[in-house]
Amino acid sequence: MSLFDLTGKVAVITGSTKGIGKSIAEQLAAHGAQVVISSRKADACEAVAAEINEATADGAGSAVSIPCHIGDKAQIEQLITQTKTHLGKVDILVCNAAVNPFYGSMADIPDSAFDKILDSNIKSNHWLCQMVLPEMVERKDGVIIIISSVGGLNGSSVLGTYGISKAADMQMARNIAVEYGPDNIRANAIAPGLIRTDFARALWEDPETLKNATSNASLRRIGEPEEIAGLAVYLSSQAGSFTTGQTIVVDGGR
């Protein structure tokens, strides 16, 4: 267990009130971390933090709620500032929150949707990293995990801009790994395939659609959020201390 022990670590997870982000927060806390639950809605953040605190009442990790809209730089600054005020530091940053307001050809995407995807999926992650890296450099220790997608590895006729943003997230992790590796900071991206989340509901809610979506995966099934969370625990812990600059695909063998 010591390889995966996160006792004393503080983790900020954006978009952590549901889906992959929530599962990551739950598992980091279960392994001893103090986690910050963050999304736009304060009541949702408080509810998830309460769930985690109840589950970890035996002395493992804990959770606090700090709402944040990732499209607003001032709110991101408040997220990091309040985390330091409440918990003293940020050891682990998980950039999970993302949007996709457009489905269709890149020829038809309005500028407003294009800008929103790039701002939310790339620029906000860049801001978050900028804000936590200086203290990580000072401590000579830190972990950054960016939740990307297999969409960043494949072309798409209907999710083109989203894929562009997710490919950029992979490159962001590589750049941080190169620039900050000498300071013992590790940065990696996780590229999930089809996972049972609200974000991907259109691909799994209908049985026939789900069958088609998973037919070319080795495991012939959809993934569950906790199957991404386990990798986040690995990357955050001593077990993953020699893993950096990578994009790790978790897609059931697709």
Sequence and secondary structure as in RCSB ss.txt:
>XXXX:A:sequence
MSLFDLTGKVAVITGSTKGIGKSIAEQLAAHGAQVVISSRKADACEAVAAEINEATADGAGSAVSIPCHIGDKAQ
IEQLITQTKTHLGKVDILVCNAAVNPFYGSMADIPDSAFDKILDSNIKSNHWLCQMVLPEMVERKDGVIIIISSV
GGLNGSSVLGTYGISKAADMQMARNIAVEYGPDNIRANAIAPGLIRTDFARALWEDPETLKNATSNASLRRIGEP
EEIAGLAVYLSSQAGSFTTGQTIVVDGGR
>XXXX:A:secstr
 GGG  TT EEEEET SSHHHHHHHHHHHHTT EEEEE S HHHHHHHHHHHHHHTTTTS EEEE    TT HHH
HHHHHHHHHHHHS  SEEEE        B TTT  HHHHHHHHIIIIIHHHHHHHHHHHHHHHHT EEEEEE  G
GGTS  SSBHHHHHHHHHHHHHHHHHHHHHGGGTEEEEEEEE SBSSGGGHHHHSSHHHHHHHHTTSTT S B T
HHHHHHHHHHHSGGGTT  S EEEESTT 
